[in-house]
Amino acid sequence: GRRIQLLLGLPATSTVEENAPAGVSIYTFNVTVSPLSSEGIAIHPTIINSNPLTKAFDIIPIGGLAYRVVTTGNPVLDYETMPKSFDLQIFVEDTSGRADLNTLTVQVQDKNEPPVFQGNMAIQTVVIYILEGSRTPPGFIYQVEAADPEDAQLKYSLAPASVPFSVFENGTIFSEREFDYEKDPHSYFLNITVTDPEGLRSTKTLNINILNTNDERPYFITKQRIYKIPEEQSPGTIVANITAKDPDDEEDFPSRLFYSIQSSEKYFSINPSSGVVQVARRINREALPLHPNVSVLVRVEDSPSGGQASEMEITIVIEDINDNPPECSPSTFREEINENTTAGTLLLDLRNFCKDIDVDPPNNLFNFTGLSGLGSNKFALDSMSGRLVMTESIDLENPTNLGAEVFSLTVRVQDIAWPKYSSKYPLYTSDIFLIKPVNEYFPIFSGLPYEFNVSEITKAGSSIGKVNARDKDWPPSVITYSIVAGGGTRDYTNIFWINPTEGDVKILSRLDYETTQRFLLTVQASDQEKTATVSVTVNVLEVNDEEPVCSPNFYSFQIPVSLAVGTNVNGFRIVCQDRDSDPRSFRYFINEGNVNNHFTFSPSAGSNTSRLILASRFDYDSGFDTSWIYRLRVYITDDNLLSARAKTTALVKTGTVTLSIRVIPNPTTVITTTPGFTLVTRRENLYSESAWYVPFVLTLGGLLLLGLLARSLRACWPRARKAGGLPLIHFTYCLSSQQMTKLNTVFDGEARDPVTGKMYEFNTRSGARRWKETKEPLQLVPVVQVTSSATAKRSEGKDKAESTSKKETTEKRKEPTAERKTAAKPMKEQVETSAQDGQKLKKPNEESANQGLSSPNQDKLP
């Protein structure tokens, strides 16, 4: 619709005070409706926009077509922080579609507001703690922060005025003096008021608490300083109760005081919590250097880690009690007097030897009473002085005194003070010897002669016999024994030892019959003045304690698998010795490693030498034997001459020998007639000076070799052809040699079998061979075998040589060198040429020259 004047009284300007609450009227206006509109207002007056944007105003109807603009309180208007003026755009529309839009300008008026506290005081009561004493001197303690919304100058004041605090106009709070927790109030409440120039004010409370500090020394409230106790009080006895007080103690929370003894006193202790002084250990007045008056320095602290402290000295007087009987030292007197000593002679002054260790009289006074004992009628004792005198002389020759050589007297010493301690048994015996004994006789050995038999395996420290000697002196003298000669060897100075008081003879080390069979000892007996000696024979009894010792005790060798049964294996024999056994007592047996019992010893018993014999043949083809290495553990015992029953109880010794035997297999091969190179070597394992045919065979073999070499060169030289079918030139060398060597089973060379292509190892001296374990594929090497007629004859006599078992023949073939393989390698079609094709290339005269060749299948690797 068209815009017409519907809002009456707008545009207009109005005012409102800041901080006005919700619902405050700002402006009133009316709405007029066009006569054309019969249905009234479609959209009531509405604030559709404000500048600046705000929700602080709203329009409410007040009846009819009158409306009022009021505050909403969201947000509350603030002159200092919000805009000073707002333009409100009011829109209205009637039912006929006519509308009007006008502006109401609202101006915010400033209003004086009270000051506002800031910081912690704005939201809570601030609590401040101040330490008492010099730790908090007079001065600044807190800064009050407040602000006026109109930025006016503020003033601060403090109430009540009687507190020892002041506040400056800038809000700084000061303390005016030091505080004493024990005298001043423990807490202050200050009302802090801030006022603006127009008199508006705000008030907050500040709580100041005074903290107690340990600034006062504790003091003793116990006044007594001297305490008395008797000696010998049991530990834990209470002597004194020391108490103290701390001025820093709070009424509800008394502090804990700690007590200690600072002096180096060891007889007393103090309870650190209660201050009770107790006896810590036995107190003996008689123990030096104990003083009867003991000074104890007691210290009290209000902290275990060095707080305030005070000290007090107390004196504890130790009173003596009569707790010790009198004692005499020595308690037994031994005096010698002549038999003609006259009556009245002073013998002893006992007071010079007796005393009571109690320190104070009358506890240390005593007297002598109760003189008694055999012959006491001949003596007199003064009870006060303790003087002992003779009352009559003693004549030993008088028959009435016969045997009265010693007088034993008993005297009792007793305290004068209560409880009059005395000994519970007769004390202080005085033995008076009238006749001094003289050593007149020499010691005499009894039980002669002394001959001890001891086994050579007797343990060290064992007793083997005893000697005994006595003399006729009275009282009997003490006899001591010692070995003064014999009892040693080159290696041990002292083999025997004798108990000096008992005469018991012992061995210090183990004896050896094979070294010494008898010992002759000289034993001496002494009574400190006179001595006597005796000979002691010690016979060492033989025992079988030595084991057989054999040579060699370890041996390693190799044997061929085809070794004949009954053969002395590798010529091995052992030679055994035993220091304490007859050679006929030896037995030989294999205890370990003799799998399938292939080996035995001959003789098996009764000799100090024995040979290793092959007892049964090896059988690897059927699988009966699987091990190629035998490690034999041979035992040699010295019980052959014992009966079956005696073997179970007698001492038997065993020697050992270890043998390592490796069985060498015979490599098998089949030789083809493929052209190639073969080196044939014939070796003999045995040699004899009587073998006159050896140089003859060597000479004959050399001549045949030269002849065969010449014919082979002529036969193996075909005409050369051009490429594309022409044959190559072949060279064939046939070599033969013979030599005699001894068998040596160390395999120090290797070669490839020309037929199977497998590698085998060989001994360069003996020709012994064995297959070598390898993962290489088989390679066919072209070989042609040419042998002289003399070689064929030797092949025919092979069986005869083996039957005699005197010689072993081995043949050895070496594969061609790398250069010969390369030169002799034909093209593809030539490699496939068979031995028959090679025969076709020969001339008739070449065939006649090869008539002495042996079949290649007859030559095998041994």
Summary of the structure (lengths in Angstrom):
residues: 862
radius of gyration: 68.4
end to end distance: 134.6
largest distance: 186.3
contacts: 2424
relative contact order: 0.05
helix: 11%
strand: 38%
